[in-house]
Amino acid sequence: MILKSKGLILRPFRTEDLDALFESCLDGGSASKKHPITKKKAEAYLRKLLSRQKDAHRFAVIIDGLCCGAMSLSDIKQSHKAEAAGIWLRKKCWGQGFGTTGVKLLTQFGFKELGLRRIYAYIDKKNVASITMFEKAGYKREGLLRKERLTSKGKFVDHYIYAKVR
Ligand SMILES: CC(C)(COP(=O)(O)OP(=O)(O)OC[C@H]1O[C@@H](n2cnc3c(N)ncnc32)[C@H](O)[C@@H]1OP(=O)(O)O)[C@@H](O)C(=O)NCCC(=O)NCCS
């Protein structure tokens, strides 16, 4: 499935995305710093993105012909709902509306193609960019989950749960 809007394409990952994916990871593509900063780790990350399609729809975010990030609908265990997760872009692409466009496309895909009724996202309480992005894509805040996630530094952080339903 290939989704397009406003200069952005969401399509399945390909093996030839490796170099651009690695460059994007180096460009601080994730607030959580969990993405690979060595080529070997980037290869393993790409393998994971390519292989785990059964329980998730993982898309490469293509801007100007290159892979600049990722977006997924995961945890599609029950037929009606999924999590919008693994969403990140390289810093070079931030602040130009690509995040919002991508989340809108992903959401439309989930509702129209997968027949979902609910798409949700967990967002770090301090992640203003992500909160704004999801709100602009029509998601509503449903609550605050205290100490929801444990960071790699051993700190528990609060997360909001956001969702869009149809
Ligand atoms: C979250 C992320 C994908 C947003 O991508 P983006 O392309 O910059 O998003 P948009 O350009 O659509 O911006 C969305 C809104 O957030 C605002 N915004 C962006 N960065 C911001 C920041 N650091 N602080 C406050 N607001 C910010 C933008 O101004 C925009 O609002 P506006 O259109 O009213 O001006 C990107 O910041 C990112 O990759 N972050 C690191 C990974 C991450 O946090 N992922 C989300 C996990 S839930």
The ligand as an ORCA input file, in Angstrom:
! r2SCAN-3c Opt
* xyz 0 1
  C       6.656     14.275     16.662
  C       7.233     14.561     15.267
  C       7.034     13.339     14.372
  C       6.457     15.760     14.703
  O       6.871     15.933     13.351
  P       6.744     17.333     12.604
  O       6.834     17.080     11.159
  O       7.693     18.311     13.181
  O       5.260     17.739     12.976
  P       4.453     18.949     12.351
  O       5.353     19.820     11.533
  O       3.244     18.393     11.704
  O       4.127     19.783     13.659
  C       3.030     19.560     14.450
  C       2.824     20.769     15.340
  O       3.715     20.686     16.455
  C       4.390     21.929     16.608
  N       5.723     21.656     17.094
  C       6.683     21.008     16.430
  N       7.775     20.910     17.211
  C       7.472     21.516     18.378
  C       8.179     21.737     19.598
  N       9.421     21.286     19.766
  N       7.555     22.394     20.602
  C       6.294     22.845     20.436
  N       5.560     22.631     19.306
  C       6.159     21.991     18.309
  C       4.423     22.537     15.232
  O       4.574     23.940     15.318
  C       3.099     22.114     14.659
  O       2.068     22.946     15.038
  P       1.604     24.176     14.082
  O       1.320     23.552     12.750
  O       0.391     24.697     14.782
  O       2.746     25.130     14.030
  C       8.737     14.958     15.334
  O       8.880     16.042     16.205
  C       9.626     13.808     15.817
  O      10.056     12.963     15.043
  N       9.930     13.792     17.132
  C      10.766     12.745     17.719
  C      10.042     11.404     17.873
  C       8.737     11.528     18.623
  O       8.641     12.245     19.600
  N       7.726     10.797     18.121
  C       6.391     10.782     18.697
  C       6.251      9.694     19.682
  S       4.559      9.629     20.287
*
